[in-house]
C-alpha cells in the first residue's frame, strides 16, 4: 500500500508528493506531511495536519518535509507527534528516506504535475518561501522531457508544468534560455502530449515564444494563471512585485485578442499592510477588468522575518471582510463565465468521481449524462446544457 502522504500548499508540492509516494511505495507504517509555509495560516494548517495524522495513524512513524520543515524547523521538531524532519531540498532523494529508489512513478492523477524549476531569486516583501526552497534551480530540457515520458507511459492525459517561480526557468542554465524554449521543445519532442498546461506564472516574465504558443498552439491549454497579488500600483510596489496594474491589463488584452476563449486565473491578496480603502477597491475592480474566472484569494498574514511583517498592519476584521468581498466578486465573474459556456462543445478530460475539466479549466460533471461510463483519463466532447452547483452539466 505504501506510505500515507499528506500534501498541503502548492502544485509543486503535489508533484513532489507523487514522487515521494513512489519512493515510499513499500513503506506501510510511515506518514509523511509535505508541508506549506507561505502564510501563518498555512503553518497553522500544517500543525493541524500533523496532529490529525497522528490521531489517525497512532502507530506509524511520522515525518515532516516541505517548506515549513525549513522555516519552522525547531517548532515542528518539538511537536510530540513528529518523529523527524526531512530537508525540503532533499525530499526527492530516496537516500533521505533510507529506501532504495523504485525507478517507476505511479501518479494517482490523470493530470501529471511536472516540476521544471524549484526555488526563487526574488524577494517579495510578504514571502518566506525563498527561505524554504532556496535559490532558483532549473531542470534541463532532457530531464524534463524524460520525466514527462514516464508520466505519459503511466497514462497521464494532461501535463502541467509547475515550480515555485515557473517563469524563471532557464535563468541558471547555459545561455539562459527562456521558458518558451522548454515548452517548444516538449511539444516538438513529444507529439503524444495532447494537453499542456502552465501553473501560476509571473506575467512580466512571459517571453515571446511562450506568448505565441499560448496564443496559437492548440495543444497549449487556453488557461493562464497569473501571480498577480494585487490590483493597486502602490501596494504592488510595497510588495516588491515587478509588474504594474497596466502591465497585467495589457497582457490579458493581448492574449484575449488572439485567443478569445482563454481563461484567466490569478492570485490576489486581501489586506496587505497599508492597504487603504482606495487600494482595496482597485484590487476588487481588477477582477472584472481582467475577467478573472479562476481566482485564488489569500488574506494577508504576517510572516516573522519578512519586511511586510514590520509594515503598518490592517486590522484582522477588515482583512476578513475584504477577502470575502474579493471572493464574492470572483464568484460573480466566474458564474457569468460558466453560464456563457452553456451549449459550447468542449473536450473534457474525465477524472475520478465523474467530474472533469475543459481546456479552459471549466469544471464539468460528466457522471450523470451520456458519458457516465467514461473512464478517468479519457477525453470526451461535451456540450453542456446548464450550470449546476458551480459546474457545467
FIFIVO-19835 format. One line per field, with one value per residue (C-alpha): residue number from 1; residue in three letters; x, y, z. Coordinates in steps of 0.5 Angstrom, whole numbers, m for minus. Layout:
REM residues N
nr <- NUM ...
rest <- ALA ...
x <- X ...
y <- Y ...
z <- Z ...
REM end
This chain:
REM residues 393
nr <- 1 2 3 4 5 6 7 8 9 10 11 12 13 14 15 16 17 18 19 20 21 22 23 24 25 26 27 28 29 30 31 32 33 34 35 36 37 38 39 40 41 42 43 44 45 46 47 48 49 50 51 52 53 54 55 56 57 58 59 60 61 62 63 64 65 66 67 68 69 70 71 72 73 74 75 76 77 78 79 80 81 82 83 84 85 86 87 88 89 90 91 92 93 94 95 96 97 98 99 100 101 102 103 104 105 106 107 108 109 110 111 112 113 114 115 116 117 118 119 120 121 122 123 124 125 126 127 128 129 130 131 132 133 134 135 136 137 138 139 140 141 142 143 144 145 146 147 148 149 150 151 152 153 154 155 156 157 158 159 160 161 162 163 164 165 166 167 168 169 170 171 172 173 174 175 176 177 178 179 180 181 182 183 184 185 186 187 188 189 190 191 192 193 194 195 196 197 198 199 200 201 202 203 204 205 206 207 208 209 210 211 212 213 214 215 216 217 218 219 220 221 222 223 224 225 226 227 228 229 230 231 232 233 234 235 236 237 238 239 240 241 242 243 244 245 246 247 248 249 250 251 252 253 254 255 256 257 258 259 260 261 262 263 264 265 266 267 268 269 270 271 272 273 274 275 276 277 278 279 280 281 282 283 284 285 286 287 288 289 290 291 292 293 294 295 296 297 298 299 300 301 302 303 304 305 306 307 308 309 310 311 312 313 314 315 316 317 318 319 320 321 322 323 324 325 326 327 328 329 330 331 332 333 334 335 336 337 338 339 340 341 342 343 344 345 346 347 348 349 350 351 352 353 354 355 356 357 358 359 360 361 362 363 364 365 366 367 368 369 370 371 372 373 374 375 376 377 378 379 380 381 382 383 384 385 386 387 388 389 390 391 392 393
rest <- UNK UNK UNK UNK UNK UNK UNK UNK UNK UNK UNK UNK UNK UNK UNK UNK UNK UNK UNK UNK UNK UNK UNK UNK UNK UNK UNK UNK UNK UNK UNK UNK UNK UNK UNK UNK UNK UNK UNK UNK UNK UNK UNK UNK UNK UNK UNK UNK UNK UNK UNK UNK UNK UNK UNK UNK UNK UNK UNK UNK UNK UNK UNK UNK UNK UNK UNK UNK UNK UNK UNK UNK UNK UNK UNK UNK UNK UNK UNK UNK UNK UNK UNK UNK UNK UNK UNK UNK UNK UNK UNK UNK UNK UNK UNK UNK UNK UNK UNK UNK UNK UNK UNK UNK UNK UNK UNK UNK UNK UNK UNK UNK UNK UNK UNK UNK UNK UNK UNK UNK UNK UNK UNK UNK UNK UNK UNK UNK UNK UNK UNK UNK UNK UNK UNK UNK UNK UNK UNK UNK UNK UNK UNK UNK UNK UNK UNK UNK UNK UNK UNK UNK UNK UNK UNK UNK UNK UNK UNK UNK UNK UNK UNK UNK UNK UNK UNK UNK UNK UNK UNK UNK UNK UNK UNK UNK UNK UNK UNK UNK UNK UNK UNK UNK UNK UNK UNK UNK UNK UNK UNK UNK UNK UNK UNK UNK UNK UNK UNK UNK UNK UNK UNK UNK UNK UNK UNK UNK UNK UNK UNK UNK UNK UNK UNK UNK UNK UNK UNK UNK UNK UNK UNK UNK UNK UNK UNK UNK UNK UNK UNK UNK UNK UNK UNK UNK UNK UNK UNK UNK UNK UNK UNK UNK UNK UNK UNK UNK UNK UNK UNK UNK UNK UNK UNK UNK UNK UNK UNK UNK UNK UNK UNK UNK UNK UNK UNK UNK UNK UNK UNK UNK UNK UNK UNK UNK UNK UNK UNK UNK UNK UNK UNK UNK UNK UNK UNK UNK UNK UNK UNK UNK UNK UNK UNK UNK UNK UNK UNK UNK UNK UNK UNK UNK UNK UNK UNK UNK UNK UNK UNK UNK UNK UNK UNK UNK UNK UNK UNK UNK UNK UNK UNK UNK UNK UNK UNK UNK UNK UNK UNK UNK UNK UNK UNK UNK UNK UNK UNK UNK UNK UNK UNK UNK UNK UNK UNK UNK UNK UNK UNK UNK UNK UNK UNK UNK UNK UNK UNK UNK UNK UNK UNK UNK UNK UNK UNK UNK UNK UNK UNK UNK UNK UNK UNK UNK UNK UNK UNK UNK UNK UNK UNK UNK UNK UNK UNK UNK UNK UNK UNK UNK UNK
x <- 0 6 7 1 3 m1 0 m1 0 2 2 9 8 3 8 13 8 7 15 15 9 13 20 16 11 14 14 7 8 10 6 9 7 9 8 7 9 7 3 2 m5 m1 3 m3 m6 1 1 m7 m5 1 m4 m10 m5 m2 m9 m11 m4 m2 3 6 13 11 16 15 18 16 17 15 20 25 22 19 24 25 18 16 21 19 12 11 7 13 19 23 24 27 30 26 31 33 26 26 33 31 37 34 28 33 30 32 29 24 25 18 13 6 2 m5 m8 m10 m6 1 5 12 17 21 24 25 27 26 31 26 25 17 16 11 14 18 19 26 28 24 26 33 35 32 34 32 32 35 30 32 31 24 22 24 20 14 15 15 8 5 7 3 m3 m3 m7 m5 2 2 9 10 15 16 17 16 18 25 26 33 36 41 42 48 45 40 34 27 21 18 25 23 15 17 22 17 11 16 19 13 7 4 3 m5 m6 0 m2 2 1 2 6 9 6 12 17 13 17 15 16 11 6 6 5 m1 m4 m4 m2 m8 m4 m3 m9 m12 m11 m6 m6 m2 2 m2 m2 m6 m9 m6 0 3 1 5 11 11 10 16 13 16 9 4 m3 m3 2 m3 m9 m4 m2 m9 m12 m6 m8 m15 m15 m11 m15 m21 m23 m17 m19 m15 m14 m10 m7 m10 m8 m13 m11 m3 0 m2 m8 m13 m20 m18 m13 m18 m23 m17 m16 m23 m24 m19 m22 m28 m23 m19 m25 m21 m25 m20 m19 m15 m16 m11 m12 m5 m2 5 11 16 23 19 19 12 11 14 10 3 m2 m9 m14 m16 m23 m22 m18 m23 m28 m24 m22 m30 m31 m26 m28 m35 m33 m29 m35 m40 m35 m34 m41 m43 m37 m40 m46 m43 m40 m47 m48 m41 m38 m31 m26 m27 m21 m25 m23 m24 m31 m35 m32 m27 m24 m25 m18 m20 m21 m28 m31 m35 m40 m40 m42 m50 m50 m48 m41 m42 m39 m32 m26 m21 m16 m21 m22 m30 m33 m39 m44 m46 m54 m54 m49 m51 m47 m42 m40 m42 m47
y <- 0 5 11 16 22 29 35 42 48 49 45 44 40 36 34 32 28 24 22 21 17 13 13 10 5 m1 3 2 4 11 18 24 31 35 42 49 56 61 64 64 61 55 54 53 48 44 44 41 36 33 33 30 25 22 21 17 13 13 7 10 14 21 25 32 35 42 49 49 44 49 56 53 47 48 49 43 38 40 37 31 28 29 23 27 32 31 37 40 41 33 30 27 24 16 16 21 16 10 7 4 8 5 7 8 14 12 18 18 23 24 30 30 36 36 40 44 49 50 56 63 69 75 78 80 83 78 72 67 62 63 61 54 53 56 60 58 52 50 42 42 40 33 31 35 31 24 26 27 21 17 20 19 12 11 14 22 25 32 35 41 45 47 50 56 61 58 64 64 57 57 63 59 54 56 61 63 60 63 59 59 55 49 49 49 43 39 40 38 32 29 29 25 30 32 38 42 47 52 53 60 65 72 75 80 75 71 71 72 65 63 68 66 59 61 65 60 53 48 43 49 50 57 58 63 64 70 71 78 79 86 91 97 100 103 96 92 97 96 88 89 86 88 89 94 94 97 91 86 89 90 82 80 84 82 75 75 79 73 67 70 63 64 64 68 66 70 70 76 78 82 87 88 92 100 98 103 103 106 101 95 98 98 90 89 92 89 82 85 88 82 77 73 67 62 67 65 70 70 74 77 74 77 72 73 76 79 86 86 84 91 95 98 93 93 90 83 84 89 84 78 83 85 78 76 82 79 72 75 79 73 68 73 74 66 65 69 66 59 61 64 57 53 50 50 44 43 37 35 31 26 25 21 22 23 30 33 40 43 46 53 49 50 44 39 34 28 23 24 24 20 20 17 11 14 12 17 20 19 26 27 32 35 41 43 44 48 50 47 48 51 46 45 39
z <- 0 1 6 7 4 6 2 3 m1 m8 m14 m14 m7 m10 m16 m11 m6 m12 m13 m5 m5 m11 m7 m1 m4 0 7 10 17 15 15 11 12 6 9 7 10 5 10 18 17 12 18 23 18 18 25 25 19 24 30 25 22 29 31 25 25 32 31 25 24 22 18 16 10 6 7 14 16 14 16 23 24 31 33 29 31 38 37 41 34 30 29 25 19 12 9 4 m2 m1 0 m7 m6 m4 1 6 7 8 2 m5 m11 m14 m21 m23 m22 m21 m21 m18 m22 m30 m30 m28 m25 m27 m23 m28 m23 m16 m11 m12 m13 m12 m5 m5 2 4 2 6 1 m1 6 5 m2 m3 m10 m17 m20 m27 m29 m36 m42 m43 m36 m36 m43 m40 m33 m38 m42 m35 m34 m41 m40 m34 m37 m36 m41 m39 m37 m32 m32 m24 m20 m15 m20 m26 m31 m28 m31 m35 m32 m29 m35 m40 m45 m40 m45 m43 m41 m48 m51 m46 m48 m55 m54 m50 m56 m61 m58 m55 m60 m56 m51 m52 m47 m44 m38 m34 m27 m24 m28 m27 m33 m33 m35 m41 m47 m54 m56 m50 m51 m59 m56 m51 m57 m62 m60 m60 m55 m50 m46 m46 m39 m36 m28 m26 m20 m20 m12 m12 m17 m14 m16 m9 m6 m12 m10 m3 m4 m9 m15 m21 m25 m25 m26 m33 m35 m33 m36 m43 m42 m42 m47 m52 m50 m51 m58 m60 m57 m54 m51 m46 m39 m34 m26 m21 m14 m10 m3 1 7 5 10 9 4 4 2 m5 m6 m4 m9 m14 m12 m13 m19 m23 m22 m27 m31 m33 m33 m27 m27 m23 m17 m11 m5 0 7 9 15 17 17 22 19 13 11 11 18 20 16 19 19 17 23 22 22 16 12 13 10 4 3 3 m2 m7 m6 m8 m14 m17 m16 m19 m25 m25 m25 m31 m35 m34 m36 m42 m44 m44 m51 m53 m54 m51 m50 m43 m39 m35 m28 m22 m19 m25 m26 m31 m34 m40 m44 m40 m34 m33 m29 m31 m28 m33 m29 m30 m37 m44 m42 m35 m37 m39 m35 m32 m37 m43 m47 m49 m52 m49 m50 m43 m42 m36 m30 m23 m16 m20 m25 m32 m33
REM end
